[in-house]
Amino acid sequence: MTTQTNPTNVTARQQAAAARLGVEADQVRRTRLELRQLREAGLLVDLDIHGISMFSVQTTYAELGIGAEDVRKERLRAGRKDLFPKYSKKLRSLETRARQNLIDHSHPVAAFGGYRWLPWTAYEEFRERHDAIVLELETTKAQLLEEYHDMREVNRAYFARVARRAWRDLVAQHQGETNFVIVTTDKLAFPADDPEAFVEYVVQRALGKVPLESEIRELVRIDYKTSVLYTDSEIAQEQAAEARAHTERELARMDLEDAQERRATKLEEYRRAERDHARQQLSAMGSPLLTALDQLQDKVNQAASELLAGLDKNGGFRGKASSRAAGLFSFWRQLNGGLLQDADLDAKLGELDARMSTYQSSTPDARQTQVGDIAAQLTEIARLTTEETRRARRSASSRASALEL
């Protein structure tokens, strides 16, 4: 039985839409027909490229040997630097190729912003090239992660050399002076007789911009999205409709020419692939709160680990390290905004904050006796923020109950 649509209601809706848009009613009808034709003959696609820009970051004035009193800072704008030169260029090349692949196989549609119309006739070749680019991206990520720790050490040595060169330039501006102080553009002061403190400052600022392993693994991606993100129920409805259409085609197959049948079968395969792609995108969407908490804990973990390494190497805090340790608690409280809750970590960071307060107000001799307790506190914080610990909590569903909305 065929359902009849009331033409009066359709006309009324068209006229109402036309009035809101300020166009003639027949233009609304034509647009609906054009949209239907676009959907039948292809799909709207936009690229979803994420994380590649984090391998290139802003150069600091300190690295260029420009201090607070340098007149150049008023007009000079620092450029950008590659953190992993070997891979930064490769990743940017993959991004360019992915964008060009979409351009080569699609058409811009002014009414849909960044989306482009990809006809089904170009879909297969587009997907082949896109999948090859994604595979190359994953291979590149795996190689990068394998070399990650070695490259961090290479960066540490490189930025130490950069800092020493910058220090010479800064000192040269004080020829003939004694007991002068170098002041950076962010108002940190370094005595002329302590170049290593400046070097450590530059190195730590640079290393602080290096993406975490988890960020590289989880955030760097090249994908594409369609203009409509289907829900599971909508995908099921489309699958049911496709199944009915397939049955009808089978019943009428003898009346179709072979070429038409093959084309219909191909289109069905393409649409099925896109429904599966939409479902994968849905399933990949984790809780944004959990993602934010993981990223924040990664940063705390990195800070704790580097502070521990410094304590082990130097037997105490050097330069700004004690201030960094004292600031971990306020960093955690400020960035979690009271929304992301982890009672154990919050307690341990609070204890560290209290210990660092005592440490910073103590005499040098008294400080030495406190280093062991502080190291133990940092070790516990590092343990609480490891990826393995977070994964175990997530598996036990204890994390979800700790998030208070």
N, C-alpha and C positions, 0 to 999 in steps of 0.2 A: 504494500500500500504506500502510495506516494504522499508525503506531507506537503500540503499547499501553504505557500507563504502569502500572507495578506499583503497585496501590493500597496494598499493604502499606508500600512505601517512602514514598509520599506521606503516609500516616497517621503513620508513624514520624517523618517530618520535622516534621509539624504538631505532634505531641505533644512533640517535643524543643523546638521553638520556644515552645510554650505553657508548658513548664516553665521555660524561661529567662525568659520575660516575666511569669510568675506569673498566667496567664489560662487559661481553658478552651480546649480544642483547637478547638472550633467557632468561637471568636472569631477565631482565626488564619485559618481558612478564610474567614470573612466579610470580614475585612480585606483579604485577597488579592483577593477578588471586587470589593470596593469600589474598590481601587486600580486594578484592570483597567478598571472602568467609568469611573473618572475619566480615565484615559488615553485611552480610546476616545472620550469625549465632550468632551474639551478638553485643556488642558495647564497645568502649574504654572509660574507666571511670577513673577519678582522683578525689580525695577528695578535697574539698574547705573548709578548717577549718580556722577560723579567730577569733582573739580577745581573745582567751583563755590565751595566754602567758602574757597578760597585767595584770593579777592578781598576777604575781610573778615578782618582780623587784630586782634590784641590791641593796645589803646592802651598806650603806655608811661607810667610815672610821670613821666618827664622831660618828656613832652609836656604833662602836666597841671600842671607847675610844682611837683612834689612831690619833694623831695630826701631824702637819707639820714636827716636828723634830723627830718623832718616826721612828727608824730604820726599824721597821717591814713593813712600807709602801713600801719599796724598793722591797720586794719579795712577801709579802702577798697579795693575791687576794681575795677581799671580795666576799662572797657567795651571795645567793639570799634569799629573804624573801617573804612569802605569805602575801598579803594585807588583804584578807578575808579568813582565814584558813578554815573556815567551808565550803566554796564553792569552793575554789581553787582546793582542792583534788577531789571534785565531778566533776568539769569541766574537769580536766585532765583525770579522769577515763572515762568520756563520749568520749573524743577525742580518747583515746586508744581503746575503744570498737568500735568506728566507723572505725578506721583503720583496726582493726582485722576483722571486718565484711567484708570489701572489700577484704582483703587477703584471707579469707575463701571461697569466692565465685568467685574469678577471678584468672587470670594468668598474670605474668609479660610479657611484650613484649619489648624486648631490644631496638627496633627501635623507640619506642614512649616515651622515657624519663620516666616520672613519671606515665604515663597512664598504666592501666592494662586492659586486655581483659576480659569482663564479658559476658559469654555465656547466651543466652536467657533462657536456661534451668535452670540457677541459679538465674535469674533476680528476680522472684517473691519472693523468700525467702530473697534475698539481700534487696529488697525494704521494706519488712515487718520489718526486723530488723533495717534498716536505719531509717525508719519513726518513729519507737518506740524510737530510740535514740534521734531523733530531737524533738519529743514530750517531752521527759524527759528533754532535754536541755531547752526548752521554759518554762517548769514548774519551773526548777531550777532558770532561769533568773527572772521569776516573783517573786519567793520567795526572791531572793537576792535584787531585787529592792524594795520590800516591807520593807525590813529591812535595806535599804541602809543608811539612815541618822543615825540610831542607831549604825550601824557598823562604820560609820565615827567617831562618838564620842568615841566608843570603841578604835578605832585606835589612836585617839588623846590622850586618857589617856595612852594607851599602850606605844606609842612612847615617851611620856613625862617621863614615868618610865625608859625606855631605855636610854633616854638622861641624866637623873639624875645619873644613874649608870655609864654611860660613863664619865660624868663630874667628878665623884669621882676618876675614874681611871686617868683621865688627870691631875687633881690637885695633885694626889699622886706622880706624877713624878716631882713635884716642892717642895718637902718637904724641909723646912728650908728657903725657899725664901719668900719674901714679894713683894707685888705690881707687881706680874708677870702677864703675858698675855697668854691666851690660843690661839694658832693659828691653825686653821683647815688646812687640806690638800688643800682646795680651797682658802687659803690665807685670811680668815676672822678672825679677832681678837676679843677676848672676855676677858674683865678684870676679874681678879680673884674674884672680889666682885659682879659680875653680872651673876650668874649661870642661872637665868631665861631667859636671852637673848639667851644663848646657847640652853637651852631647847626649846624655841620657834623656833629657827633656825632649830633644828633637826626635830621638829614636822612638821613645814611647808614644809620642804623638803620631808618628808615622805608622807604627805597628798597631796602634789603636784603630786605624782605619782599615786594616787588613781584614777581609771577610773571614768569618769563622768557618770551620769545616762544615758544620751543620747548615750554615747559610748557603754555601756553595752546593752542597748535596741537595738541599730541599728547595731553594729559591731560584736557582739559575735554570731557566727553562725557555724553550721555544715551542709554542703551541698555537692553536688558532681557535676562535670561538665563532659561533653563528649568532645571528641577530636575536634569536629566540632561544633562551635556555630552558629546555624542556624539563618538566618535573617527571618523576617516575610514572605517575598516572597518565600524563600526556603521552609519554613514550609508549606505554601499554596500549593506549587508545589507537595510536598510529600503527602499532604492530598489528592490532586486530583488524584495522582497516586495510592494511597491506595484505594480510592473510586472506581477507574476503576478496580483495581485488585479484590476488594471485589465483584463487579458486575460480573466479569468473574468467580470468584469462585462460586457465587450463581448459575450462568448458568450451571456450571459443577458439582454442588454439588452432584447430583445424581450419578455421576461417581466416587465420592470419598468415601473412607471408613470413618466411623464415627470418628475414632481416628485421621486420617489425618485432617479432618475438624476441630475438636476441637483444634488441635495444630495450624493450620493456624489462627483460630479465636483468640487464646491466643497471638500469635505473633503480630497480628494486634493491640490488646489491649495494649501490651507492647510498641509498636512503637508509638501509639497515646499518651500514657502516657509520653513518652520521648519528643515528640514534645511539649506537654503542659508544661513540665518541662523547655524546652529550652525557650519557650515564657515567662514563669515566670521569668527566669533569665534575659531576655532582658528587661522586664517591670520593674524589680527591679533596673536596672542600672540608677540611677539618674545622674545628672550632677556632675562630679568630682569637678568642681569649687564650686558648691553649697555645696557639702559635706565638702570641705575644709573650706569654709567660716563659716559653722555651727560649725565645730569643733573649729575653732579659736575663734568665739564668745562665745562658751561655756567656754573656758579657761579664757577669759576676764570676763565673768559673774561670774565665780567661784572666781577669784581674787577680783573683786569688792565686792562680797557678804561677803567674809572673812574679807576684810578690814573694811567694814561697821560693822560687828560683833565685831571686835576689837575696833573700835571707840566707839561703844555703851557700851562696857564692861569697857574700860579704860579711856574714855573721851579724848583720844588723841592717837597718834601713839607711839608704843613701839618697841624697838629693831630696826629691819630692815624694819618695816612696812612702814615707810615714803619713804624709797628707793624703796620699791616694788610699792607703789602708783605712785611715780614719774616715774617709769620705764614702766608703762602700755602703754603709748603712743608709746614709742620706740619699745616695744614688739609687738604691733599691726602693726606698720609700717614695722618692719623687717620681720614678718612672713607672712604678706599678699602680700609682694613682689610687691606692686603696681598693682597687677592684680585683687585682690578681693576688690571691692569698696562698701563702705557703708558710704555715705556722712554724715548722722546724727551722727553715732557713731564716725566717724573720727573727726567731729567737737567737740563733747563732750569730747573725749579723749584729743584733743588739748587744750581745756579749762582747763581740769584737769592738764595737763602738766604745763601750765602757772601758775596755782594756787599753785601747788606743788613747783615750782621754787621759788615763793615768800615765801612760807611757810618755806622752808629749809634755806632760807637766813635771816629769821626773828629771833627776840629774843624769848625766851620761853614765855614771857607774851603776845607778839604779836601773837604767834602761836595759843594760846587758842581762840583768837577772830576769827581765820580763819577756825577752825575745822568745824563749822556749814556749811559754804559754801562748803567745800570739801566733807562733808557727803552728801549734796544735789547733788553734782556733781556725786558722786559714785552711789547714788540711781538712778539717771537718766541713768547712764551707765548700771547698772544692769537691769533696765527696758528695755532698748533698746536691750539687749542681751538675754532676756528670750526666752525660746522655743516657748511660745505662741505668742510672738511678731513676731518671725521669720516665724511661720506657717501662721499668718495673712498676712504678706508681700508676702509670696509665693503664697497664694491663690489669692491675688490681682494682681499677676504677676509683682509687682513693683520691685521685686528683680532681675528678669531677665534683666530688662532695666538698672539696676544699675551696672551690670557686663560689664565692657568694655574690650573686647578682642583686 
